[in-house]
Each structure stands twice: as C-alpha cells, then as structure tokens.
C-alpha cells in the first residue's frame, strides 16, 4: 500500500476514534435528539479493502457532516457553548480533511496505473 495512504488512513482512524467518543458524549447530553450517524471502519488494513469500502465510509462521513450542520442550525447558541458538540465538530472536520486527501491519493494512484 502507498505510504501516503497508510499515513492518511492512520490519521483518519485516529479522528474516527475521537468522533466515536464525541458521538457517544453528544448522545448522552441530548438523549431526546437523534444521535449522530455511525461512521464505520475498514474490515482489514489493505489496499483492496480501502478501494472497495472507502466509498461507503465517505457516504457515512457526508451523512455525519449533514447531521452536524442540521443540529447547528436548530440549536446554534446552545450547541456552540457545548464542549461535547465542539469536539464532535472538530473530529468531523479532521476526518473530512483526511478523507479528501485519501480520495486525492486514490484518484492520483488510479490515474498513474
């Protein structure tokens, strides 16, 4: 597997772990609200798994980003003061940045093969 992919994927996995914890915290603080969407993980750390499963992870990340945007619009003032929500938002932004970089590397790698 390309070294860039390994490094980016490791960073994405770290941000995803933070998101999972922030997601639980959000659900505990807002038990009556819809919980943030789950973002899965690769079944195995291989290039094949990355190429086959990555599109699903991207869709899950998009759903989580939309969830955060909708939640922010509904409760802007209260959420902006909530450290748990800010943690959720930070981890989503981080995952989004890594996901875009992973997509770029996958696209460039496919173009050169």
C-alpha positions in Angstrom: 0.0 0.0 0.0 1.2 3.5 -0.8 3.0 5.1 2.2 0.8 8.2 1.8 -2.3 6.1 2.1 -1.0 4.3 5.2 -0.2 7.6 6.9 -3.5 9.3 5.9 -5.5 6.2 6.9 -3.9 6.1 10.3 -4.8 9.8 10.8 -8.3 9.2 9.7 -8.7 6.2 12.0 -7.5 8.4 14.9 -10.0 11.1 14.1 -12.7 8.5 13.7 -12.0 7.1 17.2 -12.3 10.7 18.6 -15.6 11.1 16.6 -16.9 7.8 18.1 -16.3 9.1 21.6 -17.7 12.5 20.8 -20.8 10.9 19.3 -21.5 9.0 22.5 -21.0 12.1 24.6 -23.4 14.0 22.3 -26.0 11.2 22.6 -25.7 11.4 26.4 -26.1 15.2 26.5 -29.0 15.2 24.1 -30.9 11.9 24.8 -34.1 13.1 23.1 -32.3 14.1 19.9 -31.3 11.9 17.1 -27.8 10.5 17.6 -25.0 11.4 15.2 -24.6 8.8 12.4 -22.1 5.9 12.8 -19.0 6.0 10.7 -17.7 2.5 10.0 -14.2 1.3 9.6 -12.4 -0.8 7.1 -12.7 -4.6 7.6 -9.0 -5.0 7.1 -6.0 -2.7 6.6 -5.4 -3.5 2.9 -5.4 -1.5 -0.3 -8.2 -3.8 -1.6 -10.4 -3.1 1.4 -9.6 0.6 1.1 -10.6 0.7 -2.6 -13.8 -1.4 -2.1 -15.0 0.0 1.2 -13.9 3.6 1.1 -16.9 4.9 -0.9 -19.2 3.7 1.9 -17.1 5.5 4.6 -17.2 8.7 2.5 -21.1 8.5 2.4 -21.2 7.9 6.1 -19.0 10.9 6.7 -21.1 13.0 4.4 -24.2 12.0 6.5 -22.4 12.9 9.7 -21.4 16.3 8.3 -25.0 16.9 7.3 -26.2 15.9 10.7 -23.8 18.4 12.4 -25.0 21.2 10.1 -28.7 20.5 10.8 -28.0 20.3 14.5 -26.1 23.5 14.5 -28.9 25.3 12.6 -31.5 24.1 15.1 -29.6 24.9 18.3 -26.9 27.2 17.3 -26.4 29.2 20.6 -26.7 26.2 22.9 -24.5 23.9 20.8 -21.8 26.4 20.3 -21.4 26.5 24.1 -21.3 22.7 24.4 -17.8 21.3 24.6 -19.0 17.9 23.5 -20.6 19.2 20.3 -17.4 21.2 19.6 -15.4 18.0 20.0 -17.8 16.2 17.6 -17.5 19.1 15.1 -13.6 19.1 15.3 -13.4 15.4 14.8 -15.7 15.6 11.8 -13.6 18.4 10.3 -10.5 16.4 10.8 -12.0 13.3 9.2 -13.2 15.3 6.3 -9.8 16.7 5.6 -8.2 13.3 5.8 -10.9 11.7 3.7 -10.4 14.4 1.0 -6.7 13.7 1.0 -7.3 9.9 0.8 -9.6 10.4 -2.1 -7.0 12.5 -3.8 -4.3 9.9 -3.4 -6.6 7.2 -4.6 -7.5 9.2 -7.7 -3.9 10.1 -8.5 -2.8 6.5 -7.9 -5.6 5.2 -10.2 -4.6 7.7 -12.9 -1.0 6.6 -12.9 -1.7 2.8 -13.1 
